Amino acid sequence: MELSAKKGIRQIVETLAALGLKEVVLCPGSRNAPLVISFNRHPGFRCTSIRDERSAAFFAMGMAIAKKQPVAVVSTSGSAALNFAPAISEAFYQRIPLIVITADRLKAWTDQGDGQTINQTDVFKNYIRGSYELQGDISHDADSWHNNRCLNEGWNVATITNKGPVHFNVPLSEPLYQTALVEPTSQRVFREVSVERKLSDAVLQDLKYQFSTCEKVMILAGQHDKDRDLQVQLASMATLKNVIVLTESTANISSPLFIEHIDRCITTLNDDEAQALMPDLLITIGGAIVSKRIKAALRRYAPRYHWNIGLNHDFMDTYQCLTSAIPMHPVHFFEQFNTALNFPVSDFREHWLKRKEYLEGLHQRFIEQCTYSDFSVFNQIFRQMPDDIVLHIANSSPIRYGQLFDYGHIQETWCNRGTSGIDGCTSTAMGSAWASPSQRFLMITGDVAFNYDVNAFWHDHTIENLNIIVINNGGGGIFRIISGPDTIEEMEPYFETTMKTDASLVALRHGWQYSKAVDASTLQDALKCLYLPTTNRHIVEIFTEPEVNPIVLKAYWDYLKKSNL
Ligand SMILES: Cc1ncc(C[n+]2csc(CCOP(=O)(O)OP(=O)(O)O)c2C)c(N)n1
């Protein structure tokens, strides 16, 4: 095979192949030419070219999400490398193994006025799980050992020890484009072995004792890969009378015994009701929680105990009342914990489920008479959605409306909740669809997020299994529904950034189909067409009145307040 003439580069590429890397996203540049040539010509990789580094890193992250495997992204030196930062920070908090490789000038040239040169050493330090300087130009055996050791360590850190993105910076001297015909070489690989984690008898007894004193136990499930075993364990815990399971669409679990629309249940609570429904023991699993209201309520009515369960729990004290950090996979924890549990007489679960059922009725009645708006649009989108869809939903109000409507029939739901940015939502969905061609993907995004990440379309890869819904409410509609911005004169120009755009030109430029909806019946037709199994590469843009949306949402919360529980 013909790879770069640089021995260090061949070693990097062959070691990553030996470790199991298969997918590489390549960004254009000169300093990274030895890496581009070698990844492209090595038979072990599929390479995908993406021009915009910001979009490329989100694309690669989306691929890693869908494949559940590390994916690499490669850039040249300078600000190109910095453009990976937004996706790296998202992968950091979502704990996705992104392998970040940046070519660099020789260190001697840092801050010496040479072109496209910045200090790239540990440049992502605040949101990276490991950072390594590799030797592109090998001058000594120790350089080879160093490269091999760093690549192995970084791979293990990214995939096991401290899951998340790792950065390999590779200073390179010229010439850059020379190649050599070489025989494949075997590269050493070392692995961190996985060990089974178990609670000691003493710890298990103590946790069971705490549980036995709690009339009110809440399990709150945050963002999580789809996991059938977890579904089974939580459904079993949910049969206990003192336990209620609260979840969101991004946790990818569903059961009639779960509270799946948290805000629907808690937004209209008065103080006494909130006190009664907040737990003595809070058990948290998974990643980010979308509902601001449940976070506020749990911080206000602090539980006696809070157990956070997760292999990489980071001592997160999200509710300011952490008592136990349990470094185990939740499935292994519940398998060991959920045996012969004692607990006091309790109607806690019944209390929640009665409330859920009653509000479900009000919700359905409100929908029947609700005005055309973002609220009614999400109802139609979710109601008509077939059950074979993998859904990517953008931050801002889409992910929030997405929690109000039934999502149990959706295959999987993903959102960039690590940092809640609107800067890479479409690129992430594109990457996932590209990595998983046999699945059907749908992206729901707001108009600002859509236009922000329009470079997600700027590549030459024909992605056949993705459709996109753009909610065009004339700017950042969320600033009309959260309290605060709507009271100040800066709202439209500086927060909502009111705008009149339409996505038809984006569709035209990139060869996607386009249709628009402006009311309930055009939406019905547009969705009917969009959800056909044969429809792909189709953008449906749904226009709503910015002034109407907050009125309808407020009417909804007021309607739910009509509680006589
Ligand atoms: C990268 C980034 N910049 C700015 C923000 C702040 N922000 C949050 S929501 C939002 C507006 C999003 O508007 P749109 O995508 O149209 O969704 P809508 O609010 O209409 O639901 C902005 C600017 C952010 N979350 N991420």
The ligand as an ORCA input file, in Angstrom:
! r2SCAN-3c Opt
* xyz 1 1
  C     -24.375     28.104     19.725
  C     -25.495     28.753     20.445
  N     -25.687     30.090     20.299
  C     -26.711     30.715     20.953
  C     -27.553     29.986     21.763
  C     -28.671     30.699     22.493
  N     -29.969     30.317     21.938
  C     -30.706     29.390     22.523
  S     -32.133     29.122     21.729
  C     -31.771     30.266     20.549
  C     -32.734     30.566     19.411
  C     -33.028     29.372     18.617
  O     -34.002     29.680     17.656
  P     -34.650     28.522     16.767
  O     -33.640     27.569     16.374
  O     -35.406     29.197     15.681
  O     -35.640     27.770     17.730
  P     -36.916     28.357     18.463
  O     -36.428     29.201     19.575
  O     -37.711     29.138     17.473
  O     -37.596     27.170     18.936
  C     -30.527     30.842     20.811
  C     -29.930     31.883     19.970
  C     -27.321     28.577     21.890
  N     -28.097     27.768     22.639
  N     -26.312     27.984     21.185
*
